[in-house]
């Protein structure tokens, strides 16, 4: 017997037929004698609908405050998961499974006060463990928690993944299964490269890089939590037949296992290729080169909640001036330029240039730590295809390359091939 947390995303519970299919997946694990908790997202599209309703509400008369109260925003958008949890509990009861739905505040999943992007601070697993002892399947509304002032909070988009991993850590689960509309983690996006392969295993560190660099399979914070608490996490497809052979395999179910790198016996040099479109490059020309300049540029951008990524600096021959180039999401360009304009006199630079429509392509693999020449291979392969590199950043297990957007798919396919990832 094992203790398993199962999480189902929005596409997996998009309608009543899919909710009944999810119930069959849960029943399979219950019939095998396992203790099961289930975390659910809102039905596909429901959260967007709720957010739209809030955003279309009028501003409070005579107020300069944001057009909605963040606490009420959370109360509204958290309701999508409540509906799904109740429906799944009813579906489970209809097929003979003892189930009950629970909201985040009932567990309770305690968070900080950051409405709309709250972070989990504590989950006492004793409530759920008591339910396990009663033979009950707890169906829990994901994405939500309870602030110190007893208000409902939400964890940010994709937060149900984080809920599931945090609950798995709290109850010391043997496994956390994240069911989604794909059957695992691939070497790259199969929509771009049909030869992409599903990985049997990937390390927490590699998955964290993949998630943060563009892969949409898991939310970044959920991978961070899984790594910190060593929660073995499987990415699985909810659209597989719940009763197909192997689906109930306790130690090796179909999908991709995200685990500690010690569990991966044969480590590839490169595990996967990730990409992120809609990047923008901003360059400050002839910036005065003196202490505090970088802080004067990037501090105000951080205060404006602009995520600065790749940074490249070129210093003039006499050392008095520097060119500073960095990337931001394309949607933040106007905001970033406005902030830079305000600090222009303080910092001292001659001109600002920007280019939209960039893409960041990243090569990821823990095997890079012990292999030389990985970067050189990427640069030569891209050069042979006539792809110009705008900027480069590296870490111990990744190389990120900024290129012009129209070359994204060619770059992904080229790198996927040159590292042999298309070979079965």
N, C-alpha and C positions, 0 to 999 in steps of 0.2 A: 504493500500500500504506500502511496506517495501523496504529497500535498502539492496541488497544482493551482496556479492562478492562470485563468484563460481571459484574454482580452480580445474583444471584437470591435473593429473600426466601423465607421459610418457606412461604407459600401456593403459590409457584411450584414448589417441590420437595416438595409435601405427600405424594406417593405415587410409585410407580414409573412410572406413565403420565406424570405431569407431569415427572418427571426425564428421561424419554425425549423429551418435547416440548422441554425446555430444551436437550438435546443437539442437536436440530435447529436451534435458534436459534444455538448456538455453531458448528455446522458451516457454516451460511450465511456467517458472517463469515470462517471459515477458508477456505472455497472461493473467497471473493472475494480471497484473498491477504493478508489482514490477520494481524498478530501478535496473539494473543489470550491474555489471562489471565482466569480466571473465579473469582469469589469467591462462596461459597455460605453460606447460613444453615442452621440445623437444620431438619428437616422440621416443618411446622406442628404446634404443640402439644408437640413433643418437649422443648424447653427448659423449659416449664412442668412437664412430667412429672418431669424430672430435678431441678428446684428443689424440687418437692414431696417427692421421695425424701429429699433432704438435710434438709429441714425436719422430716421425720418421724423423723429419727434421734434417739436419746436424748442428753441432755446428759452430758458426761463426769462420772463419779461424783465428788462432793465438790468440783466446780469451780463458781466463780461466773462463769466465762467464757461468751461466747455459745455457743449450743447446737451450733454447728459451727465448724470451723476454716476460715477464709476461703480458705486455700491449697488445702485439699481440696475445698471448694465449687467453686473454679475448675477443678480437675482433673476433677470430675464433670460440670459443666454444659457444659464445652468439648467433651465427647465427641459431642454431637449434630451439630456441624458436621463432625467427622471422618467420621462415617457418610455424610453427604450427599456430601462430597467424593469419597470412595471410590466410591460408587454412580454418581455422574455421570461419573467417569473411566472406569468400566467401560462405561457407556452410550455414551460417546464412542468408545471403542475398538471397540465392536460395530458402529459405522457407519463405521469406517475413519478415525477421527481419532486422531492420535498424541497421547495425553493421559496425564498423570500427576497424582495427587493429592499435595498438600503441606499440612502443618500449619503453624500460625503460627511455631512454634519452629524449623522447618526452613528458613525463608526467610533470616534470621529477622526477625520483626516484633518489635522491642524496645520494651518499655514500662517504665513506672515500677512501683513495688511496691504500688500501690493495688488489691489483689485485689477483684474484683467490679465495679470501676469504673476500670480502669487507663487511662492515657493513653499513646498511642504517642509514643515519644521518637525512634525512628530506624528507617528501613527502607533497607537497602542494595539498590538495584535491580539490581546486577550479576548476582546469582543468576538472577533471572527473565529478564534480557536474554540471558544465556547459553542459557537454555531456548528462548527465541524463536529464537535462532540455529540451534538444533537442530531447528526446526520443531515444537516441542512446545507443546501447550496446557497451561498450568499451572492445575490446579483447586485453589484455595486455600481452606482452612477459614477462614471469617470469624470475627469476634467474639473472637479470641484472639491472644495474643502471649507474649513471653518476658520475665520479670522479671530484674533484675540478678542475683538468686540462682539463676537457671536454672529457676525454677518457672513453670508455665503460669499466665497471667493471662487474665481476660476483661475486655471493654471496656464492660460495661454493656448493658442491653437496647437492641436496635437497633444494636449495635456493628458488625455486618457492613457497614452502609453506610459507617461510618468506615474500616473495613479497606479497602474497595474504593477510596475516594477517596485514602487515604494511599498505597496501592499504585500507583494511577494517577499520583500526583505523583512517586513514587520512580522509576518507569520512564519518566517524561515521556510519558505516553499522550496521544494526540490526543483521546481521548474516554473518559468513564466512563459506561457505560449502567447505570442502576439499574432492573432489571426487577421489577415488583411486580404486585399484583392490580388496579391502576387504570392507565389509559392516559395519565396525565399529571397535571399540576397544574391544578386548576380554580379559577375565581374565588371559589367557596365550596363547601361540602359539597353535592354533588348530591342527597344523601338528604334534605336540608332544602329546597333550592331546585332544582327540576327544570330551571330555566332557566340554571343555572350552566354556564359555558363553559370548555372546555379552553384553556389559554393556550399559545400557540406558544413564547413566551419569557418568562422572568421573571429579574430580576436576583438576584445572590447576596444582596444586602441584603434585598430583599423576601422571598425564600425563607427567609432566616434568621428574619425576623420571623414569617412564616406558620408555620414549624416550631415556634418557641418559644411562639407564642400559641395553639396548639391543633391546627393542621393536622398530620395523622399520616403524611403521605406520606414524609418523610425525617427521619432523626434529626438533631437540632440540631448536634451536633459534626461530622457529616459535611459539613454546609453551611458551617460555619466553616472547615474544612480546605480545601474546594473554593474558598472565597473567598480565603483566604490564598495558596494555590498556583495560583490561576487555572485550576482544572481544569474544563473544559467538561463539564457533566454533563447527561445526558438521563434523564428519568423516562419509562419505557416499560412496556407491558403484556406479560407473558410469555404471556398467553392469546391474543394475536393469532396468526394463522397465520404460522409462521416464513417461509413462502415466498410470502406475499402481495406484490403489487407495492409497491415503495417501502420495504419492510422493511430492505433492504440499502443504502439511500441513505447514503453516507458522511457527507455534510454536513448532511442534513436528514431523519433518520429520523422516523417518526411518534412523537409524544410531546411532552414539554415540555423545551425547552433552558433550563438554568440557567446563566447566563453573566454576564460583566461588563456593566454597564449601557451601556457604549459600543457594544455590539453591538445594542442595542435602539433602532431608529431612531425609531419613533413611541411615545413614552412616554405611557401613560394617567395621568390624575391619580390615580385609585384603581385598583389592580390586583386586590385581593381582599379578602374579608371572612373573618376567622378567628374561632373562638370556643372557649372552654374552659369546660366545666361543672364543677360540684362545687368552686366557690370558696367560701370563708368570709370574712366580714368581722368583724374584732375591733376594738373601740373602747375606748380608755382614756380615762376622763372625768376632767377637772380635774387634769391632770398638772402638777406644778411646772415652770415654764418657766425653766430655767437651763442653762448650758453642760454638756454631757456626758449629758443626759437621753436623747437619741435613741440614743447609743452604749450607754447602760445598758439600753435596751430591746432594741435590735436585735442587739447583740453576743451576748448569751446565746441568742437565737433562732437566730442563725447557727451558734453552737457546737453547738446541738441539731440541726443539719442541717435546719432548717425554712426553706423558700423563701418569703421575704416578697416580695410583689409591689407592688401599688399602695399608696402611702402618702399620706394627706391629713392636714394639720395645721390646726386652727383655734385662733387665739390669742384669749383673752378681751380685753375692752375695756381693762382696766387693765394687760394684759401680764404678769400674774403667773401665770396658768394657761393651759393649752392642752388641747384634745382631740386625741388621736392615733388615727387610724383607718388600718388596713392590712388587706391580704388575705393569706390562706394557703390551701393546698389543704385541702379539708374534712376529709380523713383526718388532718391534723396539728393539728386544733383542740384536742383534749384535751391533747396534748403541749405545745402553745404556751401554753395556759392554766396548766398546771402550772409551766412555766418562769416565766411572768409573776407567778404567786403567790409564787414564791421571791424575786423581786427587788422586790416591791411596796413593802416598807418602805424599801429603798435608794433607789428611784426617787421614790416618793411620788405616788400617784394615788388618787382616791376610789372608782372603780368600774370594772369590766370588763364590757362587753356583747359578745355575739357573735351573728351570724346565719349559719346554714348555708344551703345551697341557692342561692347566688349564681352568676351566670355572667358571664364577661368576654367582651365582643364587641369585636373590633378591626377598624379600617379601615386598610388598608395600601397604600402606593403611593409610589414615588420622585417622582412628579409633584407631590406635596404641597409639595415644596421651593419650587416656583415658582408655586404657586396659593394665593390667599387664600380664606377662607370655607369650607374643607372641613369643619372642625369644626362651624361653625354649621349647615351643611346637615344633618349627622348629628343634632345636638341637636333641630332643628326637626322632622325626620322622625320621631324617636322620640316627641317630645312630642305630635305629631299622632295617634299611635297609643296615647297614654295610658301610655307606658312611662316609669317613673321612673328617673332616673339616680342611682346611689348614690355613685359616685366616677369621676374622670376622670384619666387620665395621657396625656401626649403625648410624642412624640419628633419628630425631623425628618421621618420617613416613616411614622408611625403614630399613631392615636388609639385608646386602649383605654377602654372604658366598662363600668362594673360595674352590672349590673341584677339584678332578681329572676329566679331560674331559670326559672319558668314562661313568661317572655316571650322566652326565648332564640330560638326558631325564628321568631317574629314579627319580632324585631329583626334577625335575619340577613336575612330576606327583604326587609324594609323598606329596609335599607341597601344591599343588593344592587341593588334597583330604583332607589333615589333617585340612585345614582351611574351608572346606565345600564349596569351590568354584564350585565344580561339581554338586551341588544340585540346581535344577531349582526352 
